[in-house]
Amino acid sequence: MKHRVTITLDRALVKALDAAPGENRSQKMERLLAEALAARAHRRWVSELKTFYAPGPDAADRGEDLDWQALASQAFERDD
């Protein structure tokens, strides 16, 4: 279910919105907001990955993770 929303935008934003692809302003806004939310989630995901894999005092733990990953890969490749 969709809800009606009214917004007030600066003239430059309206011009950019009108230049965006889409049949009408509602579709354009919906697509742009969905893209912005997806981009924000992607930035958060990349940030978390960078934090997790950043060099630091727990580099030995990450080495152990890689060892376990290699062992698991070998186990999945076995036929017996």
mmCIF file of the N, C-alpha and C atoms, coordinates in Angstrom:
data_MODEL
# 
_entry.id   MODEL 
# 
loop_
_atom_site.group_PDB 
_atom_site.id 
_atom_site.type_symbol 
_atom_site.label_atom_id 
_atom_site.label_alt_id 
_atom_site.label_comp_id 
_atom_site.label_asym_id 
_atom_site.label_entity_id 
_atom_site.label_seq_id 
_atom_site.pdbx_PDB_ins_code 
_atom_site.Cartn_x 
_atom_site.Cartn_y 
_atom_site.Cartn_z 
_atom_site.occupancy 
_atom_site.B_iso_or_equiv 
_atom_site.pdbx_formal_charge 
_atom_site.auth_seq_id 
_atom_site.auth_comp_id 
_atom_site.auth_asym_id 
_atom_site.auth_atom_id 
_atom_site.pdbx_PDB_model_num 
ATOM 1   N N  . MET A 1 1  ? 0.844  -1.177  0.000   1.00 0.00 ? 1  MET A N  1 
ATOM 2   C CA . MET A 1 1  ? 0.000  0.000   0.000   1.00 0.00 ? 1  MET A CA 1 
ATOM 3   C C  . MET A 1 1  ? 0.888  1.238   0.000   1.00 0.00 ? 1  MET A C  1 
ATOM 4   N N  . LYS A 1 2  ? 0.586  2.147   -0.852  1.00 0.00 ? 2  LYS A N  1 
ATOM 5   C CA . LYS A 1 2  ? 1.360  3.377   -0.941  1.00 0.00 ? 2  LYS A CA 1 
ATOM 6   C C  . LYS A 1 2  ? 0.601  4.490   -0.227  1.00 0.00 ? 2  LYS A C  1 
ATOM 7   N N  . HIS A 1 3  ? 1.376  5.435   0.303   1.00 0.00 ? 3  HIS A N  1 
ATOM 8   C CA . HIS A 1 3  ? 0.804  6.588   0.993   1.00 0.00 ? 3  HIS A CA 1 
ATOM 9   C C  . HIS A 1 3  ? 1.182  7.852   0.244   1.00 0.00 ? 3  HIS A C  1 
ATOM 10  N N  . ARG A 1 4  ? 0.298  8.798   0.255   1.00 0.00 ? 4  ARG A N  1 
ATOM 11  C CA . ARG A 1 4  ? 0.551  10.072  -0.395  1.00 0.00 ? 4  ARG A CA 1 
ATOM 12  C C  . ARG A 1 4  ? 1.380  10.950  0.537   1.00 0.00 ? 4  ARG A C  1 
ATOM 13  N N  . VAL A 1 5  ? 2.434  11.553  -0.028  1.00 0.00 ? 5  VAL A N  1 
ATOM 14  C CA . VAL A 1 5  ? 3.328  12.420  0.729   1.00 0.00 ? 5  VAL A CA 1 
ATOM 15  C C  . VAL A 1 5  ? 3.517  13.700  -0.071  1.00 0.00 ? 5  VAL A C  1 
ATOM 16  N N  . THR A 1 6  ? 3.497  14.811  0.606   1.00 0.00 ? 6  THR A N  1 
ATOM 17  C CA . THR A 1 6  ? 3.742  16.096  -0.039  1.00 0.00 ? 6  THR A CA 1 
ATOM 18  C C  . THR A 1 6  ? 5.055  16.651  0.495   1.00 0.00 ? 6  THR A C  1 
ATOM 19  N N  . ILE A 1 7  ? 5.929  17.073  -0.419  1.00 0.00 ? 7  ILE A N  1 
ATOM 20  C CA . ILE A 1 7  ? 7.204  17.641  -0.007  1.00 0.00 ? 7  ILE A CA 1 
ATOM 21  C C  . ILE A 1 7  ? 7.424  18.976  -0.714  1.00 0.00 ? 7  ILE A C  1 
ATOM 22  N N  . THR A 1 8  ? 8.261  19.791  -0.118  1.00 0.00 ? 8  THR A N  1 
ATOM 23  C CA . THR A 1 8  ? 8.651  21.063  -0.706  1.00 0.00 ? 8  THR A CA 1 
ATOM 24  C C  . THR A 1 8  ? 10.146 20.989  -0.980  1.00 0.00 ? 8  THR A C  1 
ATOM 25  N N  . LEU A 1 9  ? 10.521 21.249  -2.224  1.00 0.00 ? 9  LEU A N  1 
ATOM 26  C CA . LEU A 1 9  ? 11.919 21.146  -2.623  1.00 0.00 ? 9  LEU A CA 1 
ATOM 27  C C  . LEU A 1 9  ? 12.429 22.452  -3.195  1.00 0.00 ? 9  LEU A C  1 
ATOM 28  N N  . ASP A 1 10 ? 13.721 22.647  -3.065  1.00 0.00 ? 10 ASP A N  1 
ATOM 29  C CA . ASP A 1 10 ? 14.400 23.773  -3.679  1.00 0.00 ? 10 ASP A CA 1 
ATOM 30  C C  . ASP A 1 10 ? 14.278 23.646  -5.196  1.00 0.00 ? 10 ASP A C  1 
ATOM 31  N N  . ARG A 1 11 ? 14.284 24.756  -5.882  1.00 0.00 ? 11 ARG A N  1 
ATOM 32  C CA . ARG A 1 11 ? 14.108 24.760  -7.333  1.00 0.00 ? 11 ARG A CA 1 
ATOM 33  C C  . ARG A 1 11 ? 15.141 23.873  -8.037  1.00 0.00 ? 11 ARG A C  1 
ATOM 34  N N  . ALA A 1 12 ? 16.390 23.897  -7.571  1.00 0.00 ? 12 ALA A N  1 
ATOM 35  C CA . ALA A 1 12 ? 17.429 23.076  -8.198  1.00 0.00 ? 12 ALA A CA 1 
ATOM 36  C C  . ALA A 1 12 ? 17.119 21.584  -8.044  1.00 0.00 ? 12 ALA A C  1 
ATOM 37  N N  . LEU A 1 13 ? 16.563 21.187  -6.903  1.00 0.00 ? 13 LEU A N  1 
ATOM 38  C CA . LEU A 1 13 ? 16.199 19.789  -6.696  1.00 0.00 ? 13 LEU A CA 1 
ATOM 39  C C  . LEU A 1 13 ? 15.036 19.380  -7.595  1.00 0.00 ? 13 LEU A C  1 
ATOM 40  N N  . VAL A 1 14 ? 14.081 20.265  -7.765  1.00 0.00 ? 14 VAL A N  1 
ATOM 41  C CA . VAL A 1 14 ? 12.944 19.976  -8.651  1.00 0.00 ? 14 VAL A CA 1 
ATOM 42  C C  . VAL A 1 14 ? 13.448 19.824  -10.089 1.00 0.00 ? 14 VAL A C  1 
ATOM 43  N N  . LYS A 1 15 ? 14.373 20.679  -10.484 1.00 0.00 ? 15 LYS A N  1 
ATOM 44  C CA . LYS A 1 15 ? 14.936 20.596  -11.835 1.00 0.00 ? 15 LYS A CA 1 
ATOM 45  C C  . LYS A 1 15 ? 15.664 19.268  -12.022 1.00 0.00 ? 15 LYS A C  1 
ATOM 46  N N  . ALA A 1 16 ? 16.442 18.862  -11.026 1.00 0.00 ? 16 ALA A N  1 
ATOM 47  C CA . ALA A 1 16 ? 17.155 17.585  -11.097 1.00 0.00 ? 16 ALA A CA 1 
ATOM 48  C C  . ALA A 1 16 ? 16.164 16.424  -11.110 1.00 0.00 ? 16 ALA A C  1 
ATOM 49  N N  . LEU A 1 17 ? 15.108 16.530  -10.324 1.00 0.00 ? 17 LEU A N  1 
ATOM 50  C CA . LEU A 1 17 ? 14.090 15.483  -10.287 1.00 0.00 ? 17 LEU A CA 1 
ATOM 51  C C  . LEU A 1 17 ? 13.412 15.347  -11.644 1.00 0.00 ? 17 LEU A C  1 
ATOM 52  N N  . ASP A 1 18 ? 13.072 16.468  -12.236 1.00 0.00 ? 18 ASP A N  1 
ATOM 53  C CA . ASP A 1 18 ? 12.416 16.436  -13.548 1.00 0.00 ? 18 ASP A CA 1 
ATOM 54  C C  . ASP A 1 18 ? 13.337 15.862  -14.625 1.00 0.00 ? 18 ASP A C  1 
ATOM 55  N N  . ALA A 1 19 ? 14.639 16.015  -14.468 1.00 0.00 ? 19 ALA A N  1 
ATOM 56  C CA . ALA A 1 19 ? 15.594 15.495  -15.450 1.00 0.00 ? 19 ALA A CA 1 
ATOM 57  C C  . ALA A 1 19 ? 15.847 13.995  -15.256 1.00 0.00 ? 19 ALA A C  1 
ATOM 58  N N  . ALA A 1 20 ? 15.481 13.469  -14.115 1.00 0.00 ? 20 ALA A N  1 
ATOM 59  C CA . ALA A 1 20 ? 15.708 12.046  -13.835 1.00 0.00 ? 20 ALA A CA 1 
ATOM 60  C C  . ALA A 1 20 ? 14.758 11.187  -14.672 1.00 0.00 ? 20 ALA A C  1 
ATOM 61  N N  . PRO A 1 21 ? 15.185 9.950   -14.980 1.00 0.00 ? 21 PRO A N  1 
ATOM 62  C CA . PRO A 1 21 ? 14.303 9.075   -15.765 1.00 0.00 ? 21 PRO A CA 1 
ATOM 63  C C  . PRO A 1 21 ? 13.085 8.630   -14.949 1.00 0.00 ? 21 PRO A C  1 
ATOM 64  N N  . GLY A 1 22 ? 11.972 8.475   -15.627 1.00 0.00 ? 22 GLY A N  1 
ATOM 65  C CA . GLY A 1 22 ? 10.737 8.036   -14.984 1.00 0.00 ? 22 GLY A CA 1 
ATOM 66  C C  . GLY A 1 22 ? 9.547  8.695   -15.636 1.00 0.00 ? 22 GLY A C  1 
ATOM 67  N N  . GLU A 1 23 ? 8.387  8.103   -15.428 1.00 0.00 ? 23 GLU A N  1 
ATOM 68  C CA . GLU A 1 23 ? 7.176  8.628   -16.064 1.00 0.00 ? 23 GLU A CA 1 
ATOM 69  C C  . GLU A 1 23 ? 6.621  9.852   -15.359 1.00 0.00 ? 23 GLU A C  1 
ATOM 70  N N  . ASN A 1 24 ? 6.730  9.869   -14.028 1.00 0.00 ? 24 ASN A N  1 
ATOM 71  C CA . ASN A 1 24 ? 6.197  11.006  -13.284 1.00 0.00 ? 24 ASN A CA 1 
ATOM 72  C C  . ASN A 1 24 ? 7.061  11.253  -12.047 1.00 0.00 ? 24 ASN A C  1 
ATOM 73  N N  . ARG A 1 25 ? 6.806  12.345  -11.370 1.00 0.00 ? 25 ARG A N  1 
ATOM 74  C CA . ARG A 1 25 ? 7.629  12.708  -10.212 1.00 0.00 ? 25 ARG A CA 1 
ATOM 75  C C  . ARG A 1 25 ? 7.529  11.684  -9.094  1.00 0.00 ? 25 ARG A C  1 
ATOM 76  N N  . SER A 1 26 ? 6.377  11.089  -8.910  1.00 0.00 ? 26 SER A N  1 
ATOM 77  C CA . SER A 1 26 ? 6.230  10.077  -7.858  1.00 0.00 ? 26 SER A CA 1 
ATOM 78  C C  . SER A 1 26 ? 7.151  8.893   -8.110  1.00 0.00 ? 26 SER A C  1 
ATOM 79  N N  . GLN A 1 27 ? 7.144  8.398   -9.337  1.00 0.00 ? 27 GLN A N  1 
ATOM 80  C CA . GLN A 1 27 ? 8.018  7.272   -9.670  1.00 0.00 ? 27 GLN A CA 1 
ATOM 81  C C  . GLN A 1 27 ? 9.487  7.664   -9.542  1.00 0.00 ? 27 GLN A C  1 
ATOM 82  N N  . LYS A 1 28 ? 9.802  8.872   -9.967  1.00 0.00 ? 28 LYS A N  1 
ATOM 83  C CA . LYS A 1 28 ? 11.180 9.345   -9.878  1.00 0.00 ? 28 LYS A CA 1 
ATOM 84  C C  . LYS A 1 28 ? 11.639 9.422   -8.428  1.00 0.00 ? 28 LYS A C  1 
ATOM 85  N N  . MET A 1 29 ? 10.816 9.995   -7.568  1.00 0.00 ? 29 MET A N  1 
ATOM 86  C CA . MET A 1 29 ? 11.174 10.118  -6.151  1.00 0.00 ? 29 MET A CA 1 
ATOM 87  C C  . MET A 1 29 ? 11.314 8.741   -5.517  1.00 0.00 ? 29 MET A C  1 
ATOM 88  N N  . GLU A 1 30 ? 10.390 7.847   -5.811  1.00 0.00 ? 30 GLU A N  1 
ATOM 89  C CA . GLU A 1 30 ? 10.444 6.505   -5.245  1.00 0.00 ? 30 GLU A CA 1 
ATOM 90  C C  . GLU A 1 30 ? 11.733 5.789   -5.658  1.00 0.00 ? 30 GLU A C  1 
ATOM 91  N N  . ARG A 1 31 ? 12.100 5.895   -6.937  1.00 0.00 ? 31 ARG A N  1 
ATOM 92  C CA . ARG A 1 31 ? 13.314 5.254   -7.424  1.00 0.00 ? 31 ARG A CA 1 
ATOM 93  C C  . ARG A 1 31 ? 14.551 5.889   -6.790  1.00 0.00 ? 31 ARG A C  1 
ATOM 94  N N  . LEU A 1 32 ? 14.597 7.226   -6.731  1.00 0.00 ? 32 LEU A N  1 
ATOM 95  C CA . LEU A 1 32 ? 15.758 7.906   -6.151  1.00 0.00 ? 32 LEU A CA 1 
ATOM 96  C C  . LEU A 1 32 ? 15.916 7.589   -4.666  1.00 0.00 ? 32 LEU A C  1 
ATOM 97  N N  . LEU A 1 33 ? 14.820 7.534   -3.930  1.00 0.00 ? 33 LEU A N  1 
ATOM 98  C CA . LEU A 1 33 ? 14.902 7.189   -2.508  1.00 0.00 ? 33 LEU A CA 1 
ATOM 99  C C  . LEU A 1 33 ? 15.335 5.742   -2.312  1.00 0.00 ? 33 LEU A C  1 
ATOM 100 N N  . ALA A 1 34 ? 14.826 4.845   -3.130  1.00 0.00 ? 34 ALA A N  1 
ATOM 101 C CA . ALA A 1 34 ? 15.228 3.441   -3.037  1.00 0.00 ? 34 ALA A CA 1 
ATOM 102 C C  . ALA A 1 34 ? 16.719 3.300   -3.332  1.00 0.00 ? 34 ALA A C  1 
ATOM 103 N N  . GLU A 1 35 ? 17.209 4.015   -4.347  1.00 0.00 ? 35 GLU A N  1 
ATOM 104 C CA . GLU A 1 35 ? 18.638 3.974   -4.672  1.00 0.00 ? 35 GLU A CA 1 
ATOM 105 C C  . GLU A 1 35 ? 19.471 4.547   -3.526  1.00 0.00 ? 35 GLU A C  1 
ATOM 106 N N  . ALA A 1 36 ? 18.998 5.632   -2.914  1.00 0.00 ? 36 ALA A N  1 
ATOM 107 C CA . ALA A 1 36 ? 19.731 6.239   -1.801  1.00 0.00 ? 36 ALA A CA 1 
ATOM 108 C C  . ALA A 1 36 ? 19.803 5.287   -0.612  1.00 0.00 ? 36 ALA A C  1 
ATOM 109 N N  . LEU A 1 37 ? 18.703 4.604   -0.317  1.00 0.00 ? 37 LEU A N  1 
ATOM 110 C CA . LEU A 1 37 ? 18.705 3.643   0.790   1.00 0.00 ? 37 LEU A CA 1 
ATOM 111 C C  . LEU A 1 37 ? 19.631 2.468   0.501   1.00 0.00 ? 37 LEU A C  1 
ATOM 112 N N  . ALA A 1 38 ? 19.622 1.987   -0.729  1.00 0.00 ? 38 ALA A N  1 
ATOM 113 C CA . ALA A 1 38 ? 20.503 0.887   -1.103  1.00 0.00 ? 38 ALA A CA 1 
ATOM 114 C C  . ALA A 1 38 ? 21.963 1.321   -1.026  1.00 0.00 ? 38 ALA A C  1 
ATOM 115 N N  . ALA A 1 39 ? 22.261 2.533   -1.477  1.00 0.00 ? 39 ALA A N  1 
ATOM 116 C CA . ALA A 1 39 ? 23.636 3.039   -1.426  1.00 0.00 ? 39 ALA A CA 1 
ATOM 117 C C  . ALA A 1 39 ? 24.091 3.195   0.026   1.00 0.00 ? 39 ALA A C  1 
ATOM 118 N N  . ARG A 1 40 ? 23.208 3.656   0.893   1.00 0.00 ? 40 ARG A N  1 
ATOM 119 C CA . ARG A 1 40 ? 23.557 3.805   2.308   1.00 0.00 ? 40 ARG A CA 1 
ATOM 120 C C  . ARG A 1 40 ? 23.849 2.444   2.934   1.00 0.00 ? 40 ARG A C  1 
ATOM 121 N N  . ALA A 1 41 ? 23.032 1.447   2.616   1.00 0.00 ? 41 ALA A N  1 
ATOM 122 C CA . ALA A 1 41 ? 23.257 0.100   3.140   1.00 0.00 ? 41 ALA A CA 1 
ATOM 123 C C  . ALA A 1 41 ? 24.577 -0.458  2.621   1.00 0.00 ? 41 ALA A C  1 
ATOM 124 N N  . HIS A 1 42 ? 24.877 -0.197  1.349   1.00 0.00 ? 42 HIS A N  1 
ATOM 125 C CA . HIS A 1 42 ? 26.134 -0.669  0.768   1.00 0.00 ? 42 HIS A CA 1 
ATOM 126 C C  . HIS A 1 42 ? 27.324 0.011   1.449   1.00 0.00 ? 42 HIS A C  1 
ATOM 127 N N  . ARG A 1 43 ? 27.245 1.312   1.688   1.00 0.00 ? 43 ARG A N  1 
ATOM 128 C CA . ARG A 1 43 ? 28.340 2.022   2.372   1.00 0.00 ? 43 ARG A CA 1 
ATOM 129 C C  . ARG A 1 43 ? 28.546 1.477   3.780   1.00 0.00 ? 43 ARG A C  1 
ATOM 130 N N  . ARG A 1 44 ? 27.464 1.183   4.482   1.00 0.00 ? 44 ARG A N  1 
ATOM 131 C CA . ARG A 1 44 ? 27.569 0.627   5.829   1.00 0.00 ? 44 ARG A CA 1 
ATOM 132 C C  . ARG A 1 44 ? 28.221 -0.755  5.779   1.00 0.00 ? 44 ARG A C  1 
ATOM 133 N N  . TRP A 1 45 ? 27.838 -1.575  4.793   1.00 0.00 ? 45 TRP A N  1 
ATOM 134 C CA . TRP A 1 45 ? 28.400 -2.908  4.635   1.00 0.00 ? 45 TRP A CA 1 
ATOM 135 C C  . TRP A 1 45 ? 29.895 -2.824  4.353   1.00 0.00 ? 45 TRP A C  1 
ATOM 136 N N  . VAL A 1 46 ? 30.297 -1.934  3.444   1.00 0.00 ? 46 VAL A N  1 
ATOM 137 C CA . VAL A 1 46 ? 31.712 -1.765  3.114   1.00 0.00 ? 46 VAL A CA 1 
ATOM 138 C C  . VAL A 1 46 ? 32.474 -1.279  4.333   1.00 0.00 ? 46 VAL A C  1 
ATOM 139 N N  . SER A 1 47 ? 31.900 -0.360  5.073   1.00 0.00 ? 47 SER A N  1 
ATOM 140 C CA . SER A 1 47 ? 32.552 0.154   6.279   1.00 0.00 ? 47 SER A CA 1 
ATOM 141 C C  . SER A 1 47 ? 32.766 -0.953  7.308   1.00 0.00 ? 47 SER A C  1 
ATOM 142 N N  . GLU A 1 48 ? 31.764 -1.791  7.492   1.00 0.00 ? 48 GLU A N  1 
ATOM 143 C CA . GLU A 1 48 ? 31.893 -2.899  8.440   1.00 0.00 ? 48 GLU A CA 1 
ATOM 144 C C  . GLU A 1 48 ? 32.955 -3.900  7.986   1.00 0.00 ? 48 GLU A C  1 
ATOM 145 N N  . LEU A 1 49 ? 33.007 -4.165  6.686   1.00 0.00 ? 49 LEU A N  1 
ATOM 146 C CA . LEU A 1 49 ? 34.037 -5.068  6.174   1.00 0.00 ? 49 LEU A CA 1 
ATOM 147 C C  . LEU A 1 49 ? 35.429 -4.480  6.365   1.00 0.00 ? 49 LEU A C  1 
ATOM 148 N N  . LYS A 1 50 ? 35.577 -3.187  6.083   1.00 0.00 ? 50 LYS A N  1 
ATOM 149 C CA . LYS A 1 50 ? 36.874 -2.544  6.267   1.00 0.00 ? 50 LYS A CA 1 
ATOM 150 C C  . LYS A 1 50 ? 37.295 -2.578  7.730   1.00 0.00 ? 50 LYS A C  1 
ATOM 151 N N  . THR A 1 51 ? 36.342 -2.351  8.623   1.00 0.00 ? 51 THR A N  1 
ATOM 152 C CA . THR A 1 51 ? 36.647 -2.390  10.050  1.00 0.00 ? 51 THR A CA 1 
ATOM 153 C C  . THR A 1 51 ? 37.060 -3.791  10.469  1.00 0.00 ? 51 THR A C  1 
ATOM 154 N N  . PHE A 1 52 ? 36.348 -4.784  9.987   1.00 0.00 ? 52 PHE A N  1 
ATOM 155 C CA . PHE A 1 52 ? 36.641 -6.165  10.366  1.00 0.00 ? 52 PHE A CA 1 
ATOM 156 C C  . PHE A 1 52 ? 38.008 -6.609  9.853   1.00 0.00 ? 52 PHE A C  1 
ATOM 157 N N  . TYR A 1 53 ? 38.331 -6.224  8.611   1.00 0.00 ? 53 TYR A N  1 
ATOM 158 C CA . TYR A 1 53 ? 39.574 -6.683  8.004   1.00 0.00 ? 53 TYR A CA 1 
ATOM 159 C C  . TYR A 1 53 ? 40.716 -5.675  8.116   1.00 0.00 ? 53 TYR A C  1 
ATOM 160 N N  . ALA A 1 54 ? 40.514 -4.595  8.834   1.00 0.00 ? 54 ALA A N  1 
ATOM 161 C CA . ALA A 1 54 ? 41.581 -3.600  9.003   1.00 0.00 ? 54 ALA A CA 1 
ATOM 162 C C  . ALA A 1 54 ? 42.732 -4.203  9.792   1.00 0.00 ? 54 ALA A C  1 
ATOM 163 N N  . PRO A 1 55 ? 43.963 -3.852  9.401   1.00 0.00 ? 55 PRO A N  1 
ATOM 164 C CA . PRO A 1 55 ? 45.092 -4.367  10.171  1.00 0.00 ? 55 PRO A CA 1 
ATOM 165 C C  . PRO A 1 55 ? 45.045 -3.818  11.587  1.00 0.00 ? 55 PRO A C  1 
ATOM 166 N N  . GLY A 1 56 ? 45.372 -4.646  12.528  1.00 0.00 ? 56 GLY A N  1 
ATOM 167 C CA . GLY A 1 56 ? 45.337 -4.212  13.912  1.00 0.00 ? 56 GLY A CA 1 
ATOM 168 C C  . GLY A 1 56 ? 45.789 -5.319  14.831  1.00 0.00 ? 56 GLY A C  1 
ATOM 169 N N  . PRO A 1 57 ? 45.532 -5.160  16.105  1.00 0.00 ? 57 PRO A N  1 
ATOM 170 C CA . PRO A 1 57 ? 46.014 -6.134  17.077  1.00 0.00 ? 57 PRO A CA 1 
ATOM 171 C C  . PRO A 1 57 ? 45.389 -7.520  16.924  1.00 0.00 ? 57 PRO A C  1 
ATOM 172 N N  . ASP A 1 58 ? 44.258 -7.617  16.220  1.00 0.00 ? 58 ASP A N  1 
ATOM 173 C CA . ASP A 1 58 ? 43.603 -8.914  16.088  1.00 0.00 ? 58 ASP A CA 1 
ATOM 174 C C  . ASP A 1 58 ? 43.892 -9.566  14.736  1.00 0.00 ? 58 ASP A C  1 
ATOM 175 N N  . ALA A 1 59 ? 45.018 -9.219  14.125  1.00 0.00 ? 59 ALA A N  1 
ATOM 176 C CA . ALA A 1 59 ? 45.387 -9.811  12.836  1.00 0.00 ? 59 ALA A CA 1 
ATOM 177 C C  . ALA A 1 59 ? 45.588 -11.320 12.964  1.00 0.00 ? 59 ALA A C  1 
ATOM 178 N N  . ALA A 1 60 ? 46.078 -11.785 14.113  1.00 0.00 ? 60 ALA A N  1 
ATOM 179 C CA . ALA A 1 60 ? 46.254 -13.231 14.324  1.00 0.00 ? 60 ALA A CA 1 
ATOM 180 C C  . ALA A 1 60 ? 44.917 -13.945 14.274  1.00 0.00 ? 60 ALA A C  1 
ATOM 181 N N  . ASP A 1 61 ? 43.895 -13.313 14.825  1.00 0.00 ? 61 ASP A N  1 
ATOM 182 C CA . ASP A 1 61 ? 42.555 -13.914 14.771  1.00 0.00 ? 61 ASP A CA 1 
ATOM 183 C C  . ASP A 1 61 ? 42.080 -14.051 13.328  1.00 0.00 ? 61 ASP A C  1 
ATOM 184 N N  . ARG A 1 62 ? 42.350 -13.040 12.507  1.00 0.00 ? 62 ARG A N  1 
ATOM 185 C CA . ARG A 1 62 ? 41.941 -13.121 11.102  1.00 0.00 ? 62 ARG A CA 1 
ATOM 186 C C  . ARG A 1 62 ? 42.721 -14.216 10.389  1.00 0.00 ? 62 ARG A C  1 
ATOM 187 N N  . GLY A 1 63 ? 43.998 -14.411 10.761  1.00 0.00 ? 63 GLY A N  1 
ATOM 188 C CA . GLY A 1 63 ? 44.772 -15.513 10.195  1.00 0.00 ? 63 GLY A CA 1 
ATOM 189 C C  . GLY A 1 63 ? 44.157 -16.849 10.540  1.00 0.00 ? 63 GLY A C  1 
ATOM 190 N N  . GLU A 1 64 ? 43.699 -16.969 11.773  1.00 0.00 ? 64 GLU A N  1 
ATOM 191 C CA . GLU A 1 64 ? 43.029 -18.199 12.193  1.00 0.00 ? 64 GLU A CA 1 
ATOM 192 C C  . GLU A 1 64 ? 41.739 -18.404 11.402  1.00 0.00 ? 64 GLU A C  1 
ATOM 193 N N  . ASP A 1 65 ? 40.999 -17.316 11.164  1.00 0.00 ? 65 ASP A N  1 
ATOM 194 C CA . ASP A 1 65 ? 39.775 -17.415 10.355  1.00 0.00 ? 65 ASP A CA 1 
ATOM 195 C C  . ASP A 1 65 ? 40.094 -17.946 8.959   1.00 0.00 ? 65 ASP A C  1 
ATOM 196 N N  . LEU A 1 66 ? 41.183 -17.449 8.361   1.00 0.00 ? 66 LEU A N  1 
ATOM 197 C CA . LEU A 1 66 ? 41.564 -17.919 7.027   1.00 0.00 ? 66 LEU A CA 1 
ATOM 198 C C  . LEU A 1 66 ? 41.953 -19.397 7.058   1.00 0.00 ? 66 LEU A C  1 
ATOM 199 N N  . ASP A 1 67 ? 42.623 -19.817 8.135   1.00 0.00 ? 67 ASP A N  1 
ATOM 200 C CA . ASP A 1 67 ? 42.971 -21.238 8.267   1.00 0.00 ? 67 ASP A CA 1 
ATOM 201 C C  . ASP A 1 67 ? 41.713 -22.099 8.337   1.00 0.00 ? 67 ASP A C  1 
ATOM 202 N N  . TRP A 1 68 ? 40.735 -21.665 9.124   1.00 0.00 ? 68 TRP A N  1 
ATOM 203 C CA . TRP A 1 68 ? 39.481 -22.415 9.238   1.00 0.00 ? 68 TRP A CA 1 
ATOM 204 C C  . TRP A 1 68 ? 38.733 -22.434 7.904   1.00 0.00 ? 68 TRP A C  1 
ATOM 205 N N  . GLN A 1 69 ? 38.775 -21.326 7.199   1.00 0.00 ? 69 GLN A N  1 
ATOM 206 C CA . GLN A 1 69 ? 38.109 -21.259 5.898   1.00 0.00 ? 69 GLN A CA 1 
ATOM 207 C C  . GLN A 1 69 ? 38.761 -22.242 4.920   1.00 0.00 ? 69 GLN A C  1 
ATOM 208 N N  . ALA A 1 70 ? 40.084 -22.296 4.918   1.00 0.00 ? 70 ALA A N  1 
ATOM 209 C CA . ALA A 1 70 ? 40.794 -23.233 4.043   1.00 0.00 ? 70 ALA A CA 1 
ATOM 210 C C  . ALA A 1 70 ? 40.443 -24.669 4.408   1.00 0.00 ? 70 ALA A C  1 
ATOM 211 N N  . LEU A 1 71 ? 40.399 -24.971 5.700   1.00 0.00 ? 71 LEU A N  1 
ATOM 212 C CA . LEU A 1 71 ? 40.055 -26.322 6.145   1.00 0.00 ? 71 LEU A CA 1 
ATOM 213 C C  . LEU A 1 71 ? 38.632 -26.699 5.717   1.00 0.00 ? 71 LEU A C  1 
ATOM 214 N N  . ALA A 1 72 ? 37.712 -25.762 5.870   1.00 0.00 ? 72 ALA A N  1 
ATOM 215 C CA . ALA A 1 72 ? 36.325 -26.018 5.470   1.00 0.00 ? 72 ALA A CA 1 
ATOM 216 C C  . ALA A 1 72 ? 36.234 -26.241 3.964   1.00 0.00 ? 72 ALA A C  1 
ATOM 217 N N  . SER A 1 73 ? 36.982 -25.476 3.180   1.00 0.00 ? 73 SER A N  1 
ATOM 218 C CA . SER A 1 73 ? 36.973 -25.649 1.725   1.00 0.00 ? 73 SER A CA 1 
ATOM 219 C C  . SER A 1 73 ? 37.480 -27.025 1.349   1.00 0.00 ? 73 SER A C  1 
ATOM 220 N N  . GLN A 1 74 ? 38.543 -27.473 2.027   1.00 0.00 ? 74 GLN A N  1 
ATOM 221 C CA . GLN A 1 74 ? 39.074 -28.798 1.749   1.00 0.00 ? 74 GLN A CA 1 
ATOM 222 C C  . GLN A 1 74 ? 38.056 -29.885 2.108   1.00 0.00 ? 74 GLN A C  1 
ATOM 223 N N  . ALA A 1 75 ? 37.348 -29.698 3.206   1.00 0.00 ? 75 ALA A N  1 
ATOM 224 C CA . ALA A 1 75 ? 36.348 -30.674 3.616   1.00 0.00 ? 75 ALA A CA 1 
ATOM 225 C C  . ALA A 1 75 ? 35.217 -30.777 2.619   1.00 0.00 ? 75 ALA A C  1 
ATOM 226 N N  . PHE A 1 76 ? 34.800 -29.665 2.046   1.00 0.00 ? 76 PHE A N  1 
ATOM 227 C CA . PHE A 1 76 ? 33.718 -29.700 1.055   1.00 0.00 ? 76 PHE A CA 1 
ATOM 228 C C  . PHE A 1 76 ? 34.150 -30.333 -0.250  1.00 0.00 ? 76 PHE A C  1 
ATOM 229 N N  . GLU A 1 77 ? 35.452 -30.313 -0.547  1.00 0.00 ? 77 GLU A N  1 
ATOM 230 C CA . GLU A 1 77 ? 35.944 -30.871 -1.802  1.00 0.00 ? 77 GLU A CA 1 
ATOM 231 C C  . GLU A 1 77 ? 36.115 -32.393 -1.733  1.00 0.00 ? 77 GLU A C  1 
ATOM 232 N N  . ARG A 1 78 ? 36.094 -32.964 -0.562  1.00 0.00 ? 78 ARG A N  1 
ATOM 233 C CA . ARG A 1 78 ? 36.308 -34.410 -0.419  1.00 0.00 ? 78 ARG A CA 1 
ATOM 234 C C  . ARG A 1 78 ? 35.104 -35.193 -0.939  1.00 0.00 ? 78 ARG A C  1 
ATOM 235 N N  . ASP A 1 79 ? 35.389 -36.371 -1.471  1.00 0.00 ? 79 ASP A N  1 
ATOM 236 C CA . ASP A 1 79 ? 34.334 -37.239 -2.024  1.00 0.00 ? 79 ASP A CA 1 
ATOM 237 C C  . ASP A 1 79 ? 33.917 -38.358 -1.072  1.00 0.00 ? 79 ASP A C  1 
ATOM 238 N N  . ASP A 1 80 ? 34.675 -38.614 -0.019  1.00 0.00 ? 80 ASP A N  1 
ATOM 239 C CA . ASP A 1 80 ? 34.363 -39.773 0.840   1.00 0.00 ? 80 ASP A CA 1 
ATOM 240 C C  . ASP A 1 80 ? 33.313 -39.513 1.860   1.00 0.00 ? 80 ASP A C  1 
# 
